[in-house]
């Protein structure tokens, strides 16, 4: 199986696969960060410097 | 700690006296550090500006400038900001006034110690770690006092969760402690001299692991914490995205520590370490810009206030300079860009964009906001603060732009070839001449920045004297200590997010192991699986009652432990292989080391080289480029500096590389008389040289009482000296020195009746060392050693 894998040149796609994986992680984090869903905990923490 | 309701309320008075002290120290010592920098800059154009005085000479005052700006200006500013914001974010006074004062006075004592040692050549010669062993102990005492007080405050806090600024402070305290101690491990040989435990390539790697992360965790993370506290306060708005601050923090803390080797691209450092450094540097782009955007977007809806409020002007410009510097840093880490920019003034421009723009302007913004609060009054003059802003801004732009142009010009001229394939610019002074206008512009830019700083001091002084010192007070709800709700701290620290992160890392390393294709395939599949599980987990976690990050924010011990794991991961991967593995030492046919240890005279000469700070202008690391081969000789090899405690690879070429100054392609490059004349007055040898005179070296003497002890210390560090060499060190020294003196007498440089007097002068030892440089490249395997 590995022989076929290597001979078919699938290995050449490894950098592409890994790049896509990291891009998916990056995009996921970006979506989470940009999420407009409000969290009371985050709102409260963000206000801390303004309390004193 | 607790998440229980408040038991009672209590009125507390914050210790703002410590904030006032650190503020004063920052602006005053900062001015001194900036003025020393200006004097150093002027000497790039007028070498006479040292007034033939050793302790005013560029190579000695440049380390004072960098240390003063980093540890005195930024350090004191950082402590002022940390003490002010920590008390308010934790709703508690600092637990120990004694520790606060111990921290303050010991820190100032170290700064004074730097002022009275560095200009007098008492230095370890490792950039930003020049302070000798006895001052290092002072730094550790001061830092420990700070750390105990800070973590004690965390323990007695009256706010359940830790705000993002506190996370950055934790990372600073932990990481700087690790970096400083490891990089300064040394063996003292006298009251004022020590040898670092690392040597050669390992020393280089450790030093730049420290050097890069001193920038990261001393000049960046604490100032980011200050940004997350003071910018919302000044803008009157909460931080733009708390989620983004979580990503910003963890990504920055984890990634930064790996990036150190980008300071050593194309050197003799192993390729894997260079590539690792470059990759992680590029990854830094994302979190750094995330942080910058988080800062700038905090001003959404309040941009009109930037026009009227100088504090916001400084903060906006400071954060923008942060973005610029963190774009430029990764850019310079790309190997092909580094090939052009490294060793040039481009790097000087880069660091000053960060130091003046990011650190300097954030400091100014914080002081303009803070001093009126500390003295219960209003800022004396907004107009004067505005003037400071514009003068400072022009100064920074002039400085940075001139160094960009000068640096890139130098890099291009160094490599320019004729049609015949030879170097077009053989004379170093021709290249320096071409960038002289940029040095003038740089000095003027620096002068403008200092002028702005002086205006700030005046403005703050008038503000302070118009009010009186007041300490902030607050009514806080006292929270009772109790076991926190949710899983135990251990369960959180070693919970799913940590496990997934570790698995992702393992998968990543398996994937990039190009030597084993099967492992790469498995690693890739593994990584995709980990990311998929992470995504699913993140989705379901949103429904949990106890969210992982909310919980870890309320557990200082667990949070700190995770920070330690995050910073140690990169540090261990970089440092351990070199420390643990036995040195790969080339041996001769007769079983001896191919690279000879320095003779007693050469070792003393090397100490003179270190003491004078020659490394600030000269590298000893020839990169594998055609132009460097033609100009300097064979590329440097890793074993050549294997006995060098400390390494002297350098980071800047104001003068040419010296790795082969004693031996060029197998032959002596210059006679002793060339070096003698060159050190007494470089212009005798090289018309137009901007190097200062070092004529005092022809009179100052080496203290031979320490010589045997130095060889003994080196032997303890692994350098293969024999007992005979140690016992006979002084005799060997005098014998080899006499040979050089006799040659100089024959060449007419020294009078015959001065023979005995000159044998022990520092210049003879320095010549012996310089003539040795390059010899290690010539290995005669058959006869048993180097030349």
Interface residues (C-beta under 8 A of the other chain):
Chain A: X2 X5 X6 X10 X11 X14 X17 X18 X21 X24 X25 X26 X28 X29 X32 X33 X34 X35 X39 X41 X42 X43 X45 X46 X47 X48 X49 X50 X51 X52
Chain B: X85 X88 X89 X159 X161 X163 X164 X165 X228 X229 X230 X232 X233 X236 X237 X238 X239 X241 X242 X243 X244 X247 X286 X290 X472 X474 X511 X517 X518 X520 X521 X524 X527 X528 X531 X534 X535 X538 X547 X550 X553
